[in-house]
Amino acid sequence: MYKILLFAGTSEGHYLADRLKDTGIPTLVFTATEYGKSLLTESETLRAESGRLTEAEMIERIRNEAEPDARIIDATHPYAAVVTENIRNAAAATGRAYIRVLRKGGLADEKTEENVIYVKSTEDAAGFLSETEGNILLTTGSKELAAFTCIPDYKERVFARVLSLPKVVAACAELGFQGKNLICMQGPFSEEMNRALIHQTKAEYLVTKDTGREGGFPEKEAAAASCGCQLVIIGRPLEEEGISPDECLELVRSSSL
């Protein structure tokens, strides 16, 4: 039985897993993908599994593998709204404590300044860009890439930066993103790299989510500003409250003494 069940979908989740490994507290880590699991180092007290779980599956795993006083730590991506809701519901259904670890955003909601456009959703971003001209650099990943296929001449105008995983590449190709319009790299990226890609793709728009400092948002913002490229920011889907990874570690350690 485990004292901590950690749902890790971000760099904060991997940071927590690495630190929890040193505490000796029995921990089970869940990642959505095998790639995410490969970034973790297991130990005698920390075990990792990959695969997406439904809410019902989460409830079953918590009941079967978590101590009655276990902590359920949600360190999934700020944009994984459905996953977060499922984890929170599963923790409540099983009577376990829920902790949300949340990275700080890069910009405040509704903030607008020169060369910055704020939109509420991926669909809104695609709608806005459909009324524009010029090349577009997408840095929002592959999961919602289909929404941008509504943009006129998207196969020529849109350049998608995604993870270099075979399944991801295949899925992008099926949507029509391939060749020079598909950039497969692992981030986060430096300002220099973002700037180079903006120049290479001749992008007039850079689309990003508000991924915070850990997700490389400031580097994208600075690169776009220096290149005169318009930044299109997709806001977070939930208004959430959470604590930092270090605050979470302090809480876990103090309650385990």
N, C-alpha and C positions, 0 to 999 in steps of 0.2 A: 504493500500500500504506500501511496505517495503523500507527502505533506504539501507539495506544490504541483499543480498542473498549469503549465505555461503554454499559452498559445502565442507562438512567435512568428510574426509575419513582417518584421521590420528590423533595421539595424539595432534598435533598442531591445528587441526580443533576443537577438543573438548576444548582445552585451549582457543582458540579464542571465541568459543561460550560462555564459562563460563565468560570471561571478558566482552564480548559485552552485556551480560545480565545485567551487572552492570552499563552500560553507559546509558541505557534507549533508545537507538537507535532501532527503529523497525527493527527486524531481522528475516529472515526466513532461517532455516538451513535444508539442504538436506543431508541425509545419505543413503548409498546404502542398508543397512540392518536394520532390526528391532532391532537387537542387538546393532548396532551403535547408534541408536536413544535412546535406553534404558539407555545409558551412559550419556545422556544429561538431564539437568534440565530446564524445560521451565518456563517462567515467563509471566508477562503481555505484555512485549515487545519482547519476543523471543519465536518463535514457531518452532517446529521441525517436519519433515516428513521423512519417509523412503521409499525406492524404487528406482530402477535404472531408469534413464531418458535417452531417446534418445536425439540427438541434436535438433530435431524438437520440442520435448516436452519441452526442456529447453527454447527454443525461445518463445514458447507459455506462459510458466510460467513467464518468465521475462517480457514479454509485458503486461501480465495481472496483475502482482503483484508487480513489481518493479517501484519505482519512476523514473522519467526521469533522475535524477542525482544520481541514486542508484549505489552502488559499487557491483560488482560481485567478490567475493573472492573465489579463487580456493585453497583449502587446502586438496586436494586429495593426494593419495599416489604417490610418485615419479615414481613408476612403472605403474601407471594407465594412460599410454600414450594416449589411445583412449579417455578416459574420459576428460582428460585435453584439448585435441584438440577440443572436442565437446563444452566444457564450453567456451573456448576462442572464438570459432566461434560463439556461441550463443550470447556472450557479444558484439562481433563486429556487428552481424546482427541486434541487437536491440539498438545499439548506447550507451551502458552502459560501464562504466569504468571497466577494468579487472585488478585484482591484483592476482599475483601468490605468494602464501606462500610456501616456499620450505625449507625443512630441509637440512642441510649440510651433504655431504657424509662422509663416514668413511675413504675411501682411494681414492687417486687420480686415474684417469683413467690410465690403463696399468701399474699400479704399481705391481711389482713382487718381492717377497723376499722369503726367505727360508720357505717352507711349505705353500706357498700361490700360488694359480692358479687363474688367472683372465680370465673370459670368457665373451663373449658379450651377450649371450642369454641363456634361459633355455634349448633350444635345443642343444646348444654347450656344456652346462654342462652335459646333459644326454649323448651326444656323447663321451665326454672325459671319463666319468665314466664307459661307456660301455666297455672301453678298459682296465679297472683296475680290481683288485681283492680286497676283503675286504668289510666290512660293511660301510654303508653310512647313516649319519644322515641328513635328509632334514629339514631345518628350513625356507623354502620359502612359506609355506602355502599350501592350497589345490587347489587353482585355476588352477595351471599349473602342477598338480601332474601327469596327464596323460602322459606328455612328458617323465617321468622317467620310464614308463613301458617298454621302449625299452631296458633297462639294463638287461643283462642276469641274471636270478635267482633273479629278483628284489623283489619278494615276501618274500624272505629270507634275502637278502642283505640290502634292503632299509628300514629305519625306518623314518616315516613321523611324524613330530610334527605339529599339526593343532589345530584350535579352537575347543572347546568342544560343538559344536552345532549339534543337531540331523541331520539336512540336510547335514552338512559337513561330519559327521561320515558315513552316508548312502552312500554318493557319493564316499568317499574313499574306503568303503567296496566293492562297485561295481567294482572298479579298481583293487581290490585284496589286498588292504592295510587294515589289520585287526589284531586282537589279539595283541601280543607283538610288532608288527611292526607299530602300530598306537598309537601315543601318543597325547592325547587330553588335551591341557592346554592353559591357557590365559597368554600371555607375556606382556611386555618384561621380560626377565629372568636375574638373576644374573649370574656372572661368575661361582659361585659355582654350581648353578643348571645346567648350560651348561656342566660343567666339569663332574658332576654326570651322566648326560645322555650319554655323550661320553663314560664313563667307563661302564655304564650299557649296552649300545648297542654294546660295543666293536668296535666303529666306527673308521675307519681309514680316513674317509673323512667327513667333515662338510660342507654342502652346504648352502649358505646364499646369500641374496641380500644385496646391499650396502645401508642399511636402516638408516645409521647415528646413532648419539648418542641416539636420542629419540627412535629409533627402536631396541636398544639393541645390535648394531653392535660391539662396543668395548668389551663387555662382551663375545661375541662369539669368537672374535679374540683372546682375552687373554686365554680363556678356551682351544681353539684349540692348541695354542702355548704351553701351559703348559702340555698338554696331548700328544704332538707329533702327533697331528691329522692334516691332510692336509686340509687347508681352500680353498674351491672353491667359488669364489665370482662372482656372476652374475651382470654385470654392468647395469647402468641405461639406459633405452631405448631412452631417449631424452636428448639432451644437452639444459638445461633450465637455465634461470635466474629468480631469485625470491627474496623475502625479508623475513625476519624472522617474527614470530608471533608478537613480540613486536614492530617491525618497522611498521607492518601493523596496529596495534592498534593505534600507534601514528599518522599515516597517517589518519586513519578514524576519530579519535577524533579531530584532527586539522581542518579537512575539514567539521566537523559537528558543529563547534562553530558558 
